[in-house]
Amino acid sequence: MPTLDWIGKRAVVNHHKAVPYRLVKCDQELSAGAAGEGNLLVEGDNLHALKALLPYYGGKVKCIYIDPPYNTGNEGWIYNDNVNAPEIKRWLGQVVGKEAEDLSRHDKWLCMMYPRLVLLRQFLSKDGSIWISIDDNEVQNLRALMDEIFGKQRFVATCIWQKRYSRENREAIGDVHEYLVVYAENPELFKQSRNRVPLTEEQAKIYKNPNDDPRGRWRGIPMTAQGYRPNQMYEIHTPAGVVHKPPEGRCWSTIEPEFLKLKAEGRIYFGKDQKSQPSVIRYLSEVEGFVPWTWWPHDEVGHTDESRKEVQSIFGTQTAFDTPKPTRLMKRVLEIATNPGDLVLDSFGGSGTTGHAVLQLNKEDGGSRRFILVEMEQKIARDITAERLKRVIAGYGETPGSGGGFRYCTLGEPLFDERGQIAEAVKFADLAHHVFFTETGEPLPPVGRVVLCPPPNANKRRARSDAPYPRSPLLGVHNGRAIYLLFNGILDDKKPSGGNVLTNDVLKHLPPHTGPRVIYGTACRLSANRLKREGITFRQIPYEIKTE
Ligand SMILES: C[S@@+](CC[C@H](N)C(=O)[O-])C[C@H]1O[C@@H](n2cnc3c(N)ncnc32)[C@H](O)[C@@H]1O
């Protein structure tokens, strides 16, 4: 099988492991609306943000959408579309080293994308899908990267989005489209669970109700089919006494008993005069929508002009953000790939169109989808992404508010310092998430989980603001194994390091579990034999905590 290689590849294939797990800090002032609903906007480089969020959301995201830099080489915008952003340059210098000086623009793009896609894959749920906007600058490299990281067998489709409706005359062949490259963790499961595309009002126009049918709007589908089938060649008598036989070369589309049943249910239409050939009535309420296809025309999902106008209507100026996607395009992705209650991740947040579409769709169908957006540029994250979400939530111009809210987060220090010691700022809840995830590969189950950045009054009634809910050294049970953490005096021992050492007394106070137990603590006073008898695996903090 052909493989993709480029200068710098060796340096980045395992780089995601070296990225430290960081603390995620909530900024109450920059958050908005009902902040506890689970929506997050994280300011920071997505490489670090994704690693920090993994213990909380690994394997839980139903739909990832990303709109990474297209690598067009265009400079001078508010958002610089090539990979020469200072943060990325610094990162390439550090990770790829001296070799970075010889990298072409495509090498740099591949170096930037590789570790991010590796991390993104770890967020996808078993029935999840990832959608990537891209154009011809990098589409072939993206496909090769995705085949390598996700596997060829997970490819679903490349959709074509008609981004422009007017002719583009500057090029030899005018460029009016972009791509949406789609992969799914399990394409068969995705096929079974993805939704159909709802009809637009334009498409629904053919459904009418000329006879005030209480079952609503409908259309008549001629009851004939091509060919000759003996049991579909019967005579039909209309209420006005006209007798019909199938037209030349055709038969009825259904057998006689089925026709009579439909007629009894009032689902056969013979025209206003009750004399015409029969049609089967199909109600709009029964139409499930279309199976999605790869052609996404601008009249169905919007175009770049429309997205600029959206930015204008939200911010009062079109220049607030240069490369927004239309909200309708994002809504279409969400309609196909999510259901109410699902989690959506966009790690190249930009103007926040994905968050906007989630809020809007929830308002329309009463759903409770949640979003996580990541945006690297502080100015964009605060002045554009957060501001857009705030306006959508509260309403802008003539547009009523969607309701909802989001938490604004920044990235804090790494959980572990260069010597592998746990940073002072790390609280029980932070380490609990980390330990459970690295031990099991799953986020902490709901019973032990804390809301990422709980609101200030969430822990009022608890003695310590860093305590998870419920506050217990038993983090959770995974495949029959219970995971415990003794840290920060979780057992309320008054001594500074009290309760962090596994002693006879501490063991007596631990919530019971029948089955194997893994206990993390700073030291263990029990003998190897005793541990074996009790079915306990002891792991010493910090040395036996996985940091990769
Ligand atoms: C093409 S724009 C996304 C536009 C977005 N889909 C919209 O509709 O507004 C890409 C965004 O990703 C951000 N970005 C680029 N590299 C990033 C990184 N490493 N981490 C997080 N954000 C990044 C850029 O600052 C830019 O705002």
The ligand as an SDF file (V2000), in Angstrom:
LIG
                    3D

 27 29  0  0  0  0  0  0  0  0999 V2000
  -10.7540   28.3120    8.8820 C   0  0  0  0  0  0  0  0  0  0  0  0
  -10.9010   28.9390   10.4580 S   0  0  0  0  0  0  0  0  0  0  0  0
  -12.3340   28.1310   11.0470 C   0  0  0  0  0  0  0  0  0  0  0  0
  -13.5730   28.8690   10.6670 C   0  0  0  0  0  0  0  0  0  0  0  0
  -14.8110   28.3100   11.3130 C   0  0  0  0  0  0  0  0  0  0  0  0
  -15.1990   27.0350   10.7670 N   0  0  0  0  0  0  0  0  0  0  0  0
  -15.9480   29.3010   11.1520 C   0  0  0  0  0  0  0  0  0  0  0  0
  -16.9730   28.9630   10.5660 O   0  0  0  0  0  0  0  0  0  0  0  0
  -15.7940   30.4110   11.6210 O   0  0  0  0  0  0  0  0  0  0  0  0
   -9.6390   28.1300   11.3820 C   0  0  0  0  0  0  0  0  0  0  0  0
   -9.4940   28.6500   12.8020 C   0  0  0  0  0  0  0  0  0  0  0  0
   -8.6490   27.7710   13.4890 O   0  0  0  0  0  0  0  0  0  0  0  0
   -7.7930   28.5190   14.3180 C   0  0  0  0  0  0  0  0  0  0  0  0
   -6.5950   27.7040   14.5260 N   0  0  0  0  0  0  0  0  0  0  0  0
   -5.5530   27.5070   13.6790 C   0  0  0  0  0  0  0  0  0  0  0  0
   -4.6520   26.6880   14.2400 N   0  0  0  0  0  0  0  0  0  0  0  0
   -5.1420   26.3460   15.4650 C   0  0  0  0  0  0  0  0  0  0  0  0
   -4.6670   25.5270   16.5190 C   0  0  0  0  0  0  0  0  0  0  0  0
   -3.5130   24.9040   16.4320 N   0  0  0  0  0  0  0  0  0  0  0  0
   -5.4240   25.4040   17.6280 N   0  0  0  0  0  0  0  0  0  0  0  0
   -6.6320   26.0230   17.7280 C   0  0  0  0  0  0  0  0  0  0  0  0
   -7.1170   26.8330   16.7600 N   0  0  0  0  0  0  0  0  0  0  0  0
   -6.3840   26.9840   15.6430 C   0  0  0  0  0  0  0  0  0  0  0  0
   -7.5370   29.7930   13.5680 C   0  0  0  0  0  0  0  0  0  0  0  0
   -7.1310   30.8310   14.4540 O   0  0  0  0  0  0  0  0  0  0  0  0
   -8.8770   30.0340   12.9070 C   0  0  0  0  0  0  0  0  0  0  0  0
   -9.6620   30.8620   13.6910 O   0  0  0  0  0  0  0  0  0  0  0  0
  1  2  1  0
  2  3  1  0
  2 10  1  0
  3  4  1  0
  4  5  1  0
  5  6  1  0
  5  7  1  0
  7  8  2  0
  7  9  1  0
 10 11  1  0
 11 12  1  0
 11 26  1  0
 12 13  1  0
 13 14  1  0
 13 24  1  0
 14 15  1  0
 14 23  1  0
 15 16  2  0
 16 17  1  0
 17 18  1  0
 17 23  2  0
 18 19  1  0
 18 20  2  0
 20 21  1  0
 21 22  2  0
 22 23  1  0
 24 25  1  0
 24 26  1  0
 26 27  1  0
M  CHG  2   2   1   9  -1
M  END
$$$$
